[in-house]
């Protein structure tokens, strides 16, 4: 794990990368990283997240700036700009049921070949997907979702990268930290090693590649 500047962390992300972003309606989304993606003019990103937040917040900023090529999300109902771009064909939106989305990410992090779910059977969701029958019940095989980068917001980190999250801001963050080739963390507070009890660590440092330094 390396401690890195905000600018240096975002510079690692090339145009066209697939990026997982923590958060739920903007809560738990690393806002500084969103702003720096805009400042550095990143383009053609694919984002995997629960949602596209709301205008002016979190991923919503990326949508408004035209940074995204594709969004794999479970919800766009609170962001009219995402809806507009999807209808206009400017943004490819892949809507995935929320439980299925998080399980696909978890499957990637756990090294599984996919997950079986009844969600979507007999609907448009099943188009192009493999159907399996298990003990007389039909399931869809949902394949793992992986990313080049995971952008994680934590409440607390030590200088080795052991992470603790705050309340509902935990949401998708621990899971995406398991499913990306490179994990970048922005923590609200950084403390000396030993200040966080091992029992309180949610994401261990072995999963973290870069921790953004405080200025």
Secondary structure, 3 states (H helix, E strand, C coil): CEEECHHHHHHCCCCCCEEEECCECCECCCHHHHHHHHHCCCCCEEEECCECCCCCCCHHHHHHCCCEEEEEECECCCCHHHHHHHHHCCCEEEECCHHHHHHHHHHHHHCCCCEEECCCCCCHHHCCCCEEEECCEEEEEECCCCEEEEEEEEEEEECCCCEECCHHHHCCHHHHCCCEEEEEEEEEEEECCCCCCHHHCCECHHHCCEEECCC
